[in-house]
Amino acid sequence: MSDNSDAKIATADALTLLLHNQHAICAAIEELTKWLSENGVSSVAANAAGALEALDTNAQGITEAIMQLRRS
Protein backbone atom coordinates (compact mmCIF):
# COMPACT_ATOMS: atom_id res chain seq x y z
CA MET A 1 0.00 0.00 0.00
CA SER A 2 1.42 3.38 -0.94
CA ASP A 3 1.77 6.29 1.45
CA ASN A 4 -0.97 8.10 -0.49
CA SER A 5 -3.40 5.20 0.06
CA ASP A 6 -2.51 5.10 3.74
CA ALA A 7 -3.18 8.83 4.00
CA LYS A 8 -6.55 8.45 2.25
CA ILE A 9 -7.55 5.63 4.59
CA ALA A 10 -6.48 7.62 7.65
CA THR A 11 -8.37 10.67 6.38
CA ALA A 12 -11.50 8.63 5.68
CA ASP A 13 -11.28 7.02 9.12
CA ALA A 14 -10.90 10.43 10.81
CA LEU A 15 -13.83 11.83 8.82
CA THR A 16 -15.92 8.82 9.82
CA LEU A 17 -15.24 9.53 13.49
CA LEU A 18 -16.15 13.18 12.98
CA LEU A 19 -19.36 12.12 11.26
CA HIS A 20 -20.24 9.91 14.24
CA ASN A 21 -19.66 12.92 16.51
CA GLN A 22 -21.84 15.02 14.24
CA HIS A 23 -24.67 12.48 14.53
CA ALA A 24 -24.33 12.48 18.33
CA ILE A 25 -24.45 16.28 18.45
CA CYS A 26 -27.50 16.24 16.19
CA ALA A 27 -29.28 13.79 18.49
CA ALA A 28 -28.53 15.97 21.51
CA ILE A 29 -29.79 19.10 19.76
CA GLU A 30 -32.94 17.25 18.71
CA GLU A 31 -33.63 16.35 22.35
CA LEU A 32 -33.03 19.93 23.45
CA THR A 33 -35.25 21.25 20.66
CA LYS A 34 -38.06 18.95 21.75
CA TRP A 35 -37.70 20.07 25.38
CA LEU A 36 -37.62 23.74 24.37
CA SER A 37 -40.76 23.34 22.27
CA GLU A 38 -42.58 21.53 25.07
CA ASN A 39 -41.62 24.24 27.57
CA GLY A 40 -42.76 27.23 25.58
CA VAL A 41 -39.44 28.47 24.25
CA SER A 42 -40.41 28.14 20.62
CA SER A 43 -38.13 30.90 19.29
CA VAL A 44 -35.06 29.15 20.70
CA ALA A 45 -36.39 25.80 19.46
CA ALA A 46 -36.69 27.29 15.97
CA ASN A 47 -33.05 28.42 16.10
CA ALA A 48 -32.01 24.94 17.21
CA ALA A 49 -33.99 23.45 14.32
CA GLY A 50 -32.01 25.68 11.97
CA ALA A 51 -28.78 24.35 13.45
CA LEU A 52 -30.04 20.82 12.84
CA GLU A 53 -30.55 21.62 9.17
CA ALA A 54 -26.94 22.80 8.91
CA LEU A 55 -25.71 19.65 10.64
CA ASP A 56 -27.70 17.48 8.24
CA THR A 57 -26.37 19.33 5.20
CA ASN A 58 -22.80 19.10 6.43
CA ALA A 59 -23.19 15.42 7.33
CA GLN A 60 -24.17 14.70 3.74
CA GLY A 61 -21.04 16.46 2.49
CA ILE A 62 -18.82 14.59 4.94
CA THR A 63 -20.40 11.28 3.90
CA GLU A 64 -19.74 12.03 0.24
CA ALA A 65 -16.12 12.91 0.98
CA ILE A 66 -15.66 9.67 2.94
CA MET A 67 -17.13 7.63 0.09
CA GLN A 68 -14.91 9.35 -2.46
CA LEU A 69 -11.79 8.70 -0.36
CA ARG A 70 -12.71 5.07 0.15
CA ARG A 71 -13.32 4.56 -3.59
CA SER A 72 -9.99 6.07 -4.64
PDB file with one MODEL, atoms N, CA, C and O in Angstrom:
MODEL        1
ATOM      1  N   MET A   1       0.836  -1.162   0.000  1.00  0.00           N
ATOM      2  CA  MET A   1       0.000   0.000   0.000  1.00  0.00           C
ATOM      3  C   MET A   1       0.892   1.239   0.000  1.00  0.00           C
ATOM      4  O   MET A   1       1.844   1.321   0.776  1.00  0.00           O
ATOM      5  N   SER A   2       0.594   2.178  -0.846  1.00  0.00           N
ATOM      6  CA  SER A   2       1.420   3.377  -0.938  1.00  0.00           C
ATOM      7  C   SER A   2       1.095   4.332   0.203  1.00  0.00           C
ATOM      8  O   SER A   2       0.065   4.210   0.867  1.00  0.00           O
ATOM      9  N   ASP A   3       1.997   5.282   0.413  1.00  0.00           N
ATOM     10  CA  ASP A   3       1.773   6.289   1.447  1.00  0.00           C
ATOM     11  C   ASP A   3       0.499   7.075   1.172  1.00  0.00           C
ATOM     12  O   ASP A   3      -0.228   7.434   2.098  1.00  0.00           O
ATOM     13  N   ASN A   4       0.225   7.346  -0.128  1.00  0.00           N
ATOM     14  CA  ASN A   4      -0.974   8.098  -0.488  1.00  0.00           C
ATOM     15  C   ASN A   4      -2.235   7.330  -0.102  1.00  0.00           C
ATOM     16  O   ASN A   4      -3.191   7.925   0.397  1.00  0.00           O
ATOM     17  N   SER A   5      -2.248   6.028  -0.326  1.00  0.00           N
ATOM     18  CA  SER A   5      -3.402   5.203   0.059  1.00  0.00           C
ATOM     19  C   SER A   5      -3.566   5.194   1.572  1.00  0.00           C
ATOM     20  O   SER A   5      -4.680   5.290   2.085  1.00  0.00           O
ATOM     21  N   ASP A   6      -2.447   5.077   2.281  1.00  0.00           N
ATOM     22  CA  ASP A   6      -2.510   5.102   3.741  1.00  0.00           C
ATOM     23  C   ASP A   6      -3.083   6.429   4.236  1.00  0.00           C
ATOM     24  O   ASP A   6      -3.879   6.458   5.176  1.00  0.00           O
ATOM     25  N   ALA A   7      -2.681   7.506   3.608  1.00  0.00           N
ATOM     26  CA  ALA A   7      -3.175   8.831   3.996  1.00  0.00           C
ATOM     27  C   ALA A   7      -4.670   8.945   3.713  1.00  0.00           C
ATOM     28  O   ALA A   7      -5.410   9.518   4.512  1.00  0.00           O
ATOM     29  N   LYS A   8      -5.119   8.403   2.583  1.00  0.00           N
ATOM     30  CA  LYS A   8      -6.547   8.448   2.251  1.00  0.00           C
ATOM     31  C   LYS A   8      -7.362   7.630   3.239  1.00  0.00           C
ATOM     32  O   LYS A   8      -8.445   8.044   3.651  1.00  0.00           O
ATOM     33  N   ILE A   9      -6.843   6.472   3.619  1.00  0.00           N
ATOM     34  CA  ILE A   9      -7.545   5.626   4.588  1.00  0.00           C
ATOM     35  C   ILE A   9      -7.618   6.328   5.938  1.00  0.00           C
ATOM     36  O   ILE A   9      -8.668   6.344   6.580  1.00  0.00           O
ATOM     37  N   ALA A  10      -6.501   6.909   6.366  1.00  0.00           N
ATOM     38  CA  ALA A  10      -6.481   7.617   7.649  1.00  0.00           C
ATOM     39  C   ALA A  10      -7.432   8.812   7.625  1.00  0.00           C
ATOM     40  O   ALA A  10      -8.120   9.081   8.609  1.00  0.00           O
ATOM     41  N   THR A  11      -7.469   9.520   6.514  1.00  0.00           N
ATOM     42  CA  THR A  11      -8.374  10.668   6.383  1.00  0.00           C
ATOM     43  C   THR A  11      -9.825  10.212   6.419  1.00  0.00           C
ATOM     44  O   THR A  11     -10.650  10.817   7.103  1.00  0.00           O
ATOM     45  N   ALA A  12     -10.139   9.160   5.693  1.00  0.00           N
ATOM     46  CA  ALA A  12     -11.503   8.632   5.679  1.00  0.00           C
ATOM     47  C   ALA A  12     -11.905   8.147   7.069  1.00  0.00           C
ATOM     48  O   ALA A  12     -13.036   8.366   7.503  1.00  0.00           O
ATOM     49  N   ASP A  13     -10.982   7.490   7.765  1.00  0.00           N
ATOM     50  CA  ASP A  13     -11.281   7.023   9.122  1.00  0.00           C
ATOM     51  C   ASP A  13     -11.538   8.199  10.066  1.00  0.00           C
ATOM     52  O   ASP A  13     -12.465   8.156  10.874  1.00  0.00           O
ATOM     53  N   ALA A  14     -10.718   9.247   9.961  1.00  0.00           N
ATOM     54  CA  ALA A  14     -10.901  10.426  10.808  1.00  0.00           C
ATOM     55  C   ALA A  14     -12.230  11.111  10.492  1.00  0.00           C
ATOM     56  O   ALA A  14     -12.947  11.528  11.401  1.00  0.00           O
ATOM     57  N   LEU A  15     -12.557  11.225   9.207  1.00  0.00           N
ATOM     58  CA  LEU A  15     -13.828  11.832   8.825  1.00  0.00           C
ATOM     59  C   LEU A  15     -15.008  11.003   9.328  1.00  0.00           C
ATOM     60  O   LEU A  15     -16.041  11.552   9.710  1.00  0.00           O
ATOM     61  N   THR A  16     -14.852   9.701   9.325  1.00  0.00           N
ATOM     62  CA  THR A  16     -15.916   8.823   9.825  1.00  0.00           C
ATOM     63  C   THR A  16     -16.158   9.078  11.307  1.00  0.00           C
ATOM     64  O   THR A  16     -17.305   9.137  11.749  1.00  0.00           O
ATOM     65  N   LEU A  17     -15.087   9.228  12.071  1.00  0.00           N
ATOM     66  CA  LEU A  17     -15.240   9.534  13.491  1.00  0.00           C
ATOM     67  C   LEU A  17     -15.906  10.896  13.688  1.00  0.00           C
ATOM     68  O   LEU A  17     -16.767  11.047  14.554  1.00  0.00           O
ATOM     69  N   LEU A  18     -15.516  11.871  12.897  1.00  0.00           N
ATOM     70  CA  LEU A  18     -16.151  13.183  12.978  1.00  0.00           C
ATOM     71  C   LEU A  18     -17.631  13.104  12.619  1.00  0.00           C
ATOM     72  O   LEU A  18     -18.457  13.785  13.227  1.00  0.00           O
ATOM     73  N   LEU A  19     -17.961  12.287  11.647  1.00  0.00           N
ATOM     74  CA  LEU A  19     -19.359  12.116  11.258  1.00  0.00           C
ATOM     75  C   LEU A  19     -20.160  11.490  12.397  1.00  0.00           C
ATOM     76  O   LEU A  19     -21.297  11.889  12.651  1.00  0.00           O
ATOM     77  N   HIS A  20     -19.568  10.506  13.087  1.00  0.00           N
ATOM     78  CA  HIS A  20     -20.244   9.909  14.243  1.00  0.00           C
ATOM     79  C   HIS A  20     -20.479  10.971  15.321  1.00  0.00           C
ATOM     80  O   HIS A  20     -21.544  11.007  15.936  1.00  0.00           O
ATOM     81  N   ASN A  21     -19.493  11.828  15.546  1.00  0.00           N
ATOM     82  CA  ASN A  21     -19.657  12.921  16.506  1.00  0.00           C
ATOM     83  C   ASN A  21     -20.774  13.852  16.063  1.00  0.00           C
ATOM     84  O   ASN A  21     -21.577  14.306  16.879  1.00  0.00           O
ATOM     85  N   GLN A  22     -20.818  14.133  14.772  1.00  0.00           N
ATOM     86  CA  GLN A  22     -21.843  15.020  14.236  1.00  0.00           C
ATOM     87  C   GLN A  22     -23.235  14.439  14.483  1.00  0.00           C
ATOM     88  O   GLN A  22     -24.161  15.165  14.844  1.00  0.00           O
ATOM     89  N   HIS A  23     -23.378  13.137  14.288  1.00  0.00           N
ATOM     90  CA  HIS A  23     -24.669  12.485  14.534  1.00  0.00           C
ATOM     91  C   HIS A  23     -25.042  12.555  16.022  1.00  0.00           C
ATOM     92  O   HIS A  23     -26.210  12.749  16.361  1.00  0.00           O
ATOM     93  N   ALA A  24     -24.064  12.399  16.895  1.00  0.00           N
ATOM     94  CA  ALA A  24     -24.334  12.481  18.329  1.00  0.00           C
ATOM     95  C   ALA A  24     -24.761  13.892  18.720  1.00  0.00           C
ATOM     96  O   ALA A  24     -25.691  14.065  19.508  1.00  0.00           O
ATOM     97  N   ILE A  25     -24.089  14.893  18.176  1.00  0.00           N
ATOM     98  CA  ILE A  25     -24.454  16.285  18.447  1.00  0.00           C
ATOM     99  C   ILE A  25     -25.872  16.559  17.939  1.00  0.00           C
ATOM    100  O   ILE A  25     -26.668  17.219  18.608  1.00  0.00           O
ATOM    101  N   CYS A  26     -26.165  16.053  16.771  1.00  0.00           N
ATOM    102  CA  CYS A  26     -27.496  16.236  16.189  1.00  0.00           C
ATOM    103  C   CYS A  26     -28.567  15.623  17.093  1.00  0.00           C
ATOM    104  O   CYS A  26     -29.614  16.230  17.315  1.00  0.00           O
ATOM    105  N   ALA A  27     -28.309  14.438  17.605  1.00  0.00           N
ATOM    106  CA  ALA A  27     -29.280  13.786  18.489  1.00  0.00           C
ATOM    107  C   ALA A  27     -29.485  14.607  19.761  1.00  0.00           C
ATOM    108  O   ALA A  27     -30.610  14.741  20.242  1.00  0.00           O
ATOM    109  N   ALA A  28     -28.412  15.148  20.297  1.00  0.00           N
ATOM    110  CA  ALA A  28     -28.530  15.967  21.511  1.00  0.00           C
ATOM    111  C   ALA A  28     -29.325  17.241  21.231  1.00  0.00           C
ATOM    112  O   ALA A  28     -30.173  17.631  22.033  1.00  0.00           O
ATOM    113  N   ILE A  29     -29.058  17.886  20.105  1.00  0.00           N
ATOM    114  CA  ILE A  29     -29.786  19.103  19.761  1.00  0.00           C
ATOM    115  C   ILE A  29     -31.261  18.793  19.513  1.00  0.00           C
ATOM    116  O   ILE A  29     -32.128  19.594  19.863  1.00  0.00           O
ATOM    117  N   GLU A  30     -31.551  17.642  18.916  1.00  0.00           N
ATOM    118  CA  GLU A  30     -32.943  17.249  18.708  1.00  0.00           C
ATOM    119  C   GLU A  30     -33.675  17.114  20.044  1.00  0.00           C
ATOM    120  O   GLU A  30     -34.813  17.563  20.182  1.00  0.00           O
ATOM    121  N   GLU A  31     -33.016  16.494  21.027  1.00  0.00           N
ATOM    122  CA  GLU A  31     -33.632  16.353  22.345  1.00  0.00           C
ATOM    123  C   GLU A  31     -33.862  17.715  22.991  1.00  0.00           C
ATOM    124  O   GLU A  31     -34.921  17.963  23.568  1.00  0.00           O
ATOM    125  N   LEU A  32     -32.880  18.587  22.893  1.00  0.00           N
ATOM    126  CA  LEU A  32     -33.029  19.932  23.450  1.00  0.00           C
ATOM    127  C   LEU A  32     -34.129  20.711  22.742  1.00  0.00           C
ATOM    128  O   LEU A  32     -34.896  21.428  23.384  1.00  0.00           O
ATOM    129  N   THR A  33     -34.209  20.573  21.434  1.00  0.00           N
ATOM    130  CA  THR A  33     -35.249  21.255  20.663  1.00  0.00           C
ATOM    131  C   THR A  33     -36.626  20.793  21.104  1.00  0.00           C
ATOM    132  O   THR A  33     -37.537  21.604  21.271  1.00  0.00           O
ATOM    133  N   LYS A  34     -36.773  19.498  21.290  1.00  0.00           N
ATOM    134  CA  LYS A  34     -38.061  18.953  21.755  1.00  0.00           C
ATOM    135  C   LYS A  34     -38.412  19.529  23.122  1.00  0.00           C
ATOM    136  O   LYS A  34     -39.543  19.960  23.343  1.00  0.00           O
ATOM    137  N   TRP A  35     -37.456  19.538  24.032  1.00  0.00           N
ATOM    138  CA  TRP A  35     -37.702  20.065  25.376  1.00  0.00           C
ATOM    139  C   TRP A  35     -38.070  21.546  25.316  1.00  0.00           C
ATOM    140  O   TRP A  35     -39.003  21.985  25.988  1.00  0.00           O
ATOM    141  N   LEU A  36     -37.332  22.315  24.507  1.00  0.00           N
ATOM    142  CA  LEU A  36     -37.618  23.741  24.372  1.00  0.00           C
ATOM    143  C   LEU A  36     -39.032  23.972  23.852  1.00  0.00           C
ATOM    144  O   LEU A  36     -39.759  24.828  24.358  1.00  0.00           O
ATOM    145  N   SER A  37     -39.410  23.208  22.845  1.00  0.00           N
ATOM    146  CA  SER A  37     -40.758  23.342  22.274  1.00  0.00           C
ATOM    147  C   SER A  37     -41.829  23.017  23.306  1.00  0.00           C
ATOM    148  O   SER A  37     -42.840  23.712  23.406  1.00  0.00           O
ATOM    149  N   GLU A  38     -41.599  21.960  24.068  1.00  0.00           N
ATOM    150  CA  GLU A  38     -42.580  21.533  25.069  1.00  0.00           C
ATOM    151  C   GLU A  38     -42.676  22.504  26.247  1.00  0.00           C
ATOM    152  O   GLU A  38     -43.668  22.505  26.976  1.00  0.00           O
ATOM    153  N   ASN A  39     -41.648  23.325  26.429  1.00  0.00           N
ATOM    154  CA  ASN A  39     -41.624  24.238  27.567  1.00  0.00           C
ATOM    155  C   ASN A  39     -41.785  25.694  27.154  1.00  0.00           C
ATOM    156  O   ASN A  39     -41.389  26.606  27.880  1.00  0.00           O
ATOM    157  N   GLY A  40     -42.367  25.898  25.985  1.00  0.00           N
ATOM    158  CA  GLY A  40     -42.763  27.235  25.580  1.00  0.00           C
ATOM    159  C   GLY A  40     -41.655  28.162  25.121  1.00  0.00           C
ATOM    160  O   GLY A  40     -41.831  29.381  25.128  1.00  0.00           O
ATOM    161  N   VAL A  41     -40.541  27.623  24.729  1.00  0.00           N
ATOM    162  CA  VAL A  41     -39.441  28.466  24.251  1.00  0.00           C
ATOM    163  C   VAL A  41     -39.286  28.222  22.742  1.00  0.00           C
ATOM    164  O   VAL A  41     -38.236  27.793  22.262  1.00  0.00           O
ATOM    165  N   SER A  42     -40.348  28.505  22.034  1.00  0.00           N
ATOM    166  CA  SER A  42     -40.407  28.142  20.619  1.00  0.00           C
ATOM    167  C   SER A  42     -39.405  28.905  19.760  1.00  0.00           C
ATOM    168  O   SER A  42     -38.920  28.364  18.766  1.00  0.00           O
ATOM    169  N   SER A  43     -39.083  30.146  20.117  1.00  0.00           N
ATOM    170  CA  SER A  43     -38.126  30.897  19.293  1.00  0.00           C
ATOM    171  C   SER A  43     -36.735  30.275  19.368  1.00  0.00           C
ATOM    172  O   SER A  43     -36.023  30.217  18.365  1.00  0.00           O
ATOM    173  N   VAL A  44     -36.351  29.813  20.550  1.00  0.00           N
ATOM    174  CA  VAL A  44     -35.055  29.145  20.695  1.00  0.00           C
ATOM    175  C   VAL A  44     -35.108  27.778  20.014  1.00  0.00           C
ATOM    176  O   VAL A  44     -34.131  27.353  19.396  1.00  0.00           O
ATOM    177  N   ALA A  45     -36.225  27.103  20.123  1.00  0.00           N
ATOM    178  CA  ALA A  45     -36.387  25.805  19.456  1.00  0.00           C
ATOM    179  C   ALA A  45     -36.252  25.960  17.949  1.00  0.00           C
ATOM    180  O   ALA A  45     -35.663  25.108  17.283  1.00  0.00           O
ATOM    181  N   ALA A  46     -36.796  27.048  17.410  1.00  0.00           N
ATOM    182  CA  ALA A  46     -36.685  27.293  15.967  1.00  0.00           C
ATOM    183  C   ALA A  46     -35.226  27.517  15.571  1.00  0.00           C
ATOM    184  O   ALA A  46     -34.792  27.043  14.521  1.00  0.00           O
ATOM    185  N   ASN A  47     -34.475  28.226  16.390  1.00  0.00           N
ATOM    186  CA  ASN A  47     -33.052  28.417  16.105  1.00  0.00           C
ATOM    187  C   ASN A  47     -32.299  27.088  16.146  1.00  0.00           C
ATOM    188  O   ASN A  47     -31.425  26.832  15.316  1.00  0.00           O
ATOM    189  N   ALA A  48     -32.645  26.251  17.114  1.00  0.00           N
ATOM    190  CA  ALA A  48     -32.013  24.939  17.211  1.00  0.00           C
ATOM    191  C   ALA A  48     -32.354  24.084  15.994  1.00  0.00           C
ATOM    192  O   ALA A  48     -31.510  23.338  15.496  1.00  0.00           O
ATOM    193  N   ALA A  49     -33.588  24.195  15.522  1.00  0.00           N
ATOM    194  CA  ALA A  49     -33.986  23.447  14.322  1.00  0.00           C
ATOM    195  C   ALA A  49     -33.169  23.902  13.115  1.00  0.00           C
ATOM    196  O   ALA A  49     -32.819  23.089  12.260  1.00  0.00           O
ATOM    197  N   GLY A  50     -32.870  25.179  13.042  1.00  0.00           N
ATOM    198  CA  GLY A  50     -32.005  25.679  11.966  1.00  0.00           C
ATOM    199  C   GLY A  50     -30.606  25.100  12.053  1.00  0.00           C
ATOM    200  O   GLY A  50     -29.997  24.779  11.032  1.00  0.00           O
ATOM    201  N   ALA A  51     -30.097  24.966  13.268  1.00  0.00           N
ATOM    202  CA  ALA A  51     -28.780  24.346  13.455  1.00  0.00           C
ATOM    203  C   ALA A  51     -28.795  22.889  13.008  1.00  0.00           C
ATOM    204  O   ALA A  51     -27.825  22.391  12.438  1.00  0.00           O
ATOM    205  N   LEU A  52     -29.911  22.213  13.277  1.00  0.00           N
ATOM    206  CA  LEU A  52     -30.040  20.818  12.844  1.00  0.00           C
ATOM    207  C   LEU A  52     -29.975  20.697  11.327  1.00  0.00           C
ATOM    208  O   LEU A  52     -29.369  19.766  10.797  1.00  0.00           O
ATOM    209  N   GLU A  53     -30.595  21.635  10.638  1.00  0.00           N
ATOM    210  CA  GLU A  53     -30.550  21.616   9.169  1.00  0.00           C
ATOM    211  C   GLU A  53     -29.114  21.753   8.677  1.00  0.00           C
ATOM    212  O   GLU A  53     -28.710  21.058   7.744  1.00  0.00           O
ATOM    213  N   ALA A  54     -28.343  22.640   9.293  1.00  0.00           N
ATOM    214  CA  ALA A  54     -26.944  22.804   8.905  1.00  0.00           C
ATOM    215  C   ALA A  54     -26.150  21.532   9.180  1.00  0.00           C
ATOM    216  O   ALA A  54     -25.324  21.127   8.362  1.00  0.00           O
ATOM    217  N   LEU A  55     -26.395  20.903  10.321  1.00  0.00           N
ATOM    218  CA  LEU A  55     -25.705  19.654  10.639  1.00  0.00           C
ATOM    219  C   LEU A  55     -26.038  18.576   9.616  1.00  0.00           C
ATOM    220  O   LEU A  55     -25.151  17.843   9.180  1.00  0.00           O
ATOM    221  N   ASP A  56     -27.299  18.473   9.232  1.00  0.00           N
ATOM    222  CA  ASP A  56     -27.703  17.476   8.236  1.00  0.00           C
ATOM    223  C   ASP A  56     -27.021  17.720   6.898  1.00  0.00           C
ATOM    224  O   ASP A  56     -26.516  16.791   6.268  1.00  0.00           O
ATOM    225  N   THR A  57     -27.011  18.986   6.469  1.00  0.00           N
ATOM    226  CA  THR A  57     -26.371  19.331   5.197  1.00  0.00           C
ATOM    227  C   THR A  57     -24.889  18.985   5.233  1.00  0.00           C
ATOM    228  O   THR A  57     -24.361  18.387   4.296  1.00  0.00           O
ATOM    229  N   ASN A  58     -24.224  19.362   6.313  1.00  0.00           N
ATOM    230  CA  ASN A  58     -22.800  19.096   6.429  1.00  0.00           C
ATOM    231  C   ASN A  58     -22.501  17.610   6.550  1.00  0.00           C
ATOM    232  O   ASN A  58     -21.481  17.142   6.046  1.00  0.00           O
ATOM    233  N   ALA A  59     -23.377  16.865   7.211  1.00  0.00           N
ATOM    234  CA  ALA A  59     -23.188  15.420   7.330  1.00  0.00           C
ATOM    235  C   ALA A  59     -23.233  14.760   5.953  1.00  0.00           C
ATOM    236  O   ALA A  59     -22.482  13.822   5.683  1.00  0.00           O
ATOM    237  N   GLN A  60     -24.104  15.247   5.096  1.00  0.00           N
ATOM    238  CA  GLN A  60     -24.172  14.703   3.736  1.00  0.00           C
ATOM    239  C   GLN A  60     -22.865  14.951   2.992  1.00  0.00           C
ATOM    240  O   GLN A  60     -22.369  14.068   2.293  1.00  0.00           O
ATOM    241  N   GLY A  61     -22.307  16.153   3.141  1.00  0.00           N
ATOM    242  CA  GLY A  61     -21.035  16.462   2.490  1.00  0.00           C
ATOM    243  C   GLY A  61     -19.895  15.621   3.029  1.00  0.00           C
ATOM    244  O   GLY A  61     -19.049  15.155   2.267  1.00  0.00           O
ATOM    245  N   ILE A  62     -19.867  15.426   4.332  1.00  0.00           N
ATOM    246  CA  ILE A  62     -18.823  14.594   4.938  1.00  0.00           C
ATOM    247  C   ILE A  62     -18.948  13.157   4.451  1.00  0.00           C
ATOM    248  O   ILE A  62     -17.944  12.515   4.144  1.00  0.00           O
ATOM    249  N   THR A  63     -20.174  12.651   4.380  1.00  0.00           N
ATOM    250  CA  THR A  63     -20.403  11.285   3.898  1.00  0.00           C
ATOM    251  C   THR A  63     -19.907  11.127   2.464  1.00  0.00           C
ATOM    252  O   THR A  63     -19.258  10.134   2.135  1.00  0.00           O
ATOM    253  N   GLU A  64     -20.205  12.089   1.625  1.00  0.00           N
ATOM    254  CA  GLU A  64     -19.744  12.031   0.238  1.00  0.00           C
ATOM    255  C   GLU A  64     -18.220  12.042   0.157  1.00  0.00           C
ATOM    256  O   GLU A  64     -17.635  11.319  -0.649  1.00  0.00           O
ATOM    257  N   ALA A  65     -17.580  12.857   0.986  1.00  0.00           N
ATOM    258  CA  ALA A  65     -16.116  12.909   0.985  1.00  0.00           C
ATOM    259  C   ALA A  65     -15.529  11.574   1.445  1.00  0.00           C
ATOM    260  O   ALA A  65     -14.543  11.099   0.882  1.00  0.00           O
ATOM    261  N   ILE A  66     -16.131  10.975   2.460  1.00  0.00           N
ATOM    262  CA  ILE A  66     -15.665   9.667   2.942  1.00  0.00           C
ATOM    263  C   ILE A  66     -15.778   8.631   1.835  1.00  0.00           C
ATOM    264  O   ILE A  66     -14.847   7.861   1.599  1.00  0.00           O
ATOM    265  N   MET A  67     -16.919   8.614   1.160  1.00  0.00           N
ATOM    266  CA  MET A  67     -17.129   7.629   0.094  1.00  0.00           C
ATOM    267  C   MET A  67     -16.125   7.828  -1.039  1.00  0.00           C
ATOM    268  O   MET A  67     -15.598   6.859  -1.585  1.00  0.00           O
ATOM    269  N   GLN A  68     -15.866   9.067  -1.384  1.00  0.00           N
ATOM    270  CA  GLN A  68     -14.912   9.352  -2.457  1.00  0.00           C
ATOM    271  C   GLN A  68     -13.506   8.901  -2.069  1.00  0.00           C
ATOM    272  O   GLN A  68     -12.791   8.326  -2.889  1.00  0.00           O
ATOM    273  N   LEU A  69     -13.110   9.156  -0.830  1.00  0.00           N
ATOM    274  CA  LEU A  69     -11.793   8.698  -0.362  1.00  0.00           C
ATOM    275  C   LEU A  69     -11.700   7.186  -0.359  1.00  0.00           C
ATOM    276  O   LEU A  69     -10.674   6.624  -0.741  1.00  0.00           O
ATOM    277  N   ARG A  70     -12.749   6.533   0.063  1.00  0.00           N
ATOM    278  CA  ARG A  70     -12.712   5.066   0.146  1.00  0.00           C
ATOM    279  C   ARG A  70     -12.732   4.412  -1.246  1.00  0.00           C
ATOM    280  O   ARG A  70     -12.233   3.300  -1.415  1.00  0.00           O
ATOM    281  N   ARG A  71     -13.299   5.093  -2.223  1.00  0.00           N
ATOM    282  CA  ARG A  71     -13.325   4.557  -3.593  1.00  0.00           C
ATOM    283  C   ARG A  71     -11.990   4.750  -4.308  1.00  0.00           C
ATOM    284  O   ARG A  71     -11.650   3.993  -5.217  1.00  0.00           O
ATOM    285  N   SER A  72     -11.237   5.770  -3.893  1.00  0.00           N
ATOM    286  CA  SER A  72      -9.994   6.067  -4.638  1.00  0.00           C
ATOM    287  C   SER A  72      -8.804   5.306  -4.092  1.00  0.00           C
ATOM    288  O   SER A  72      -7.694   5.446  -4.605  1.00  0.00           O
TER     289      SER A  72
ENDMDL
END
